[in-house]
């Protein structure tokens, strides 16, 4: 770093100093002022780590509590047991991961996987083809169709919930106006209360976002590549399969992680579609129900919440780079 | 174990199904150019299958109901038979080039299908024709078909046949008295359109290679887009339109009530309650806000004389004005009550605090030691579910009877502070002395700045002096008998009380918002940090050479550079917050005056069965995020 030596403040770029001189003079030479100033320099990192501490305390507290039994959870703060770690027990986890009908989490974990995996894979497959078509196949009205699709990003999912639940619980029918005849377009497959209804909804809702995200990437691939492939006689399917898909792995991963966490952590759609069927609920609803049990199972909540968060936290720390990318792009999802 | 297997089956079936549809469709259209017969057979087969599904799926044909064949086969046999018949027709038409033979094949198939379907119609659907309806619709169809063809300057016969057939079906089955007719009428009802469509097919020549190539090319777009657009159509487009429609019907979706649902929503005391507005002017927040506003204005006037601008980034007047604005807004939100007010409060508070805190962390962590670790920890809450976060904070907010120990961190601190404040031991003495020393130091800094005539520099320590001074006065018990969970009343009694973060209205709303702020600060930080790192190093270098201080660099260079990104963060957060649901649902379920639109919508629609009201609330959320989403999408398109 170059320094013209006007003030000592300027020599070190790491010295971020929001409180520092607003005015023109920063020259403090010796004396009490200098010493106070030296103290002030420690403030920014201090504030940062204070914030970090504040941010981690809630999670830390829950984590510690998950290893404490019911009576100690109810009678003293979690910090008191840091001094006496011999109190810690795995009992809560045993109950939560065991076969207990009232507090077990295993069934709901399976449901969460049964929802999150199809809800991630199916939109990827369909949206990748669609994004390719929007980017590299010429047809009439391409631009407007794409804008229309992207515009649907704006729809908050609340808007579609009521009709979707009606669709899943009763099919889709249309009474022709004036003729009083009803036609069934989609039969009643009795999907309400079934995990299928949840992932179908997720898949549909992810589609505009997925198309949009993948299109951004796929349309940016070099044009020469496609022309060369076409000259070699490859059809669209081959080009897509052999060329586009392998090249798009980073963006597919970003979307997959975003979508997986989104569906794993979702509460609203699951609660709407399967909230009333205890056999099909995912972990989020299971935990919310535990929390509503009038305190009977309150001591199990920390362990349950940790089991539920385990998958996202692993994904988060292992794939942080892709995760950040997905979050950045996901900022437009409705 | 059974559960694991069924889960696996669900996953495999779902994935396999979508792959099969897709690869299958591609293979079909791969045939178009060189294997026209195969292609035609497949397309006709699929068409026949869909027709069958429509008929037997609607339980119109014999055998589609009941259990004669057992389960699935009951209704799927007809689609399969029709698929086979149509596939044969498709192949036969392709293989025959002679015009007359083609016509014969097509008409014969039409006759067989027409008679067959007519005989299969269930008794309760046998039509008793209404001659006026039948003739009217048919004539209309013929007219439309002919007219369209003439308008496009083509021979009218094809159009007349197709449109005539379709409208004949409507006339025959739609206007008839179903169940009162005879089998003969049913056969007429299916035979006539089948024959017309047969003639239409028989009249068409097989396409040349050139046409087939075009079909092959164009079909790709359909195949590639089809599944995704179909999904969007069914799960997004139609439901959105239907919700808007439902919001105009009554709660049982029976009668049209126009905008009544919206009117009731706005008139409901639960959504909008201004009865406490008079308290606005007497609230503490209001008066502190007014005082700060005054300070800001005074500083602004002083600054204007020096720099010509009353308000500028990094100027002395900005801070007091912003804080005053926030306090006044909070004063307003705590006196006006209701769902809509709560939602506005959420939007203002969460967006503001998350963005400011995120920016602060991004700046503080930039190039600092342990930057990665610090950022990871702040960002981590983004990964866990809002339900999980709510559980985490429930334990933070726990409030136990004051006679025992507090198990929640916040109440433990609060009660501890009260003990310290009202106590008389050595710890109390130490805190008092430390506070006093800090106050002296701050006073010294203010004095130094003022003697140098540098008002701007006196602002930060001055404000800190006032805040810590006020806390000191309260702590020492000079006013109000101490701070925290313990107080000494005027007659010398010690009273103790914890804070009920979850049930104490209206501030419990803010404690709920803290949960979302805790989550979203990481989001703001990540995006803003990336933007700060993208500010060109040359700018910073040039500023340093010119002798700018770090804070000047931040306010004058970095902040303007990341302005757009701040806009992104703010718009995104607004949308997220408008839809907030999980936190409120899990922690309070809208009780204790914490209701928000999304939770109200869920309860109205799914718990109380008020479909119209729920739909209206959903539309309200939709409309309120629409402008923001519009901006967001516009921006993303520019970037793309």
Interface residues (C-beta under 8 A of the other chain):
Chain A: X1 X2 X3 X4 X6 X7 X9 X10 X13 X14 X15 X16 X17 X18 X19 X20 X21 X22 X23 X25 X26 X32 X33 X36 X44 X45 X47 X48 X49 X51 X52 X55 X56 X57 X58 X59 X61 X62 X65 X73 X74 X75 X76 X77 X78 X79 X80 X106 X107 X110 X111 X113 X114 X117 X118 X121 X122 X125 X126 X127 X129 X130 X132 X133 X134 X137 X139 X142 X145 X149 X150 X151 X152 X153 X154 X155 X156 X157 X158 X159 X160 X161 X162 X163 X164 X165 X167 X172 X176 X179 X181 X183 X184 X186 X187 X195 X196 X199 X200 X201 X203 X204 X205 X207 X208 X211 X212 X215 X216 X219 X235 X236 X237 X240 X261 X264 X265 X266 X267 X268 X271 X272 X275 X284 X287 X288 X291 X301 X302 X304 X305 X308 X309 X312 X313 X315 X316 X317 X320 X323 X324 X327 X328 X331 X332 X334
Chain B: X3 X4 X6 X7 X10 X11 X14 X15 X18 X19 X22 X26 X30 X54 X57 X58 X170 X173 X174 X175 X218 X220 X221 X223 X224 X225 X227 X228 X229 X231 X232 X234 X235 X236 X237 X238 X239 X240 X242 X243 X246 X314 X316 X357 X360 X361 X363 X364 X365 X366 X367 X368 X369 X370 X373 X374 X376 X377 X378 X379 X380 X381 X382 X383 X384 X385 X386 X387 X388 X390 X391 X392 X393 X394 X395 X396 X404 X405 X406 X407 X408 X409 X412 X441 X444 X445 X448 X452 X454 X456 X457 X459 X460 X518 X521 X523 X526 X527 X530 X540 X541 X544 X545 X547 X548 X549 X550 X551 X554 X568 X572 X575 X578 X579 X581 X582 X585 X586 X598 X601 X602 X605 X606 X611 X614 X615 X617 X618 X619 X621 X622 X625 X626 X629 X630 X632 X633 X636 X637 X640
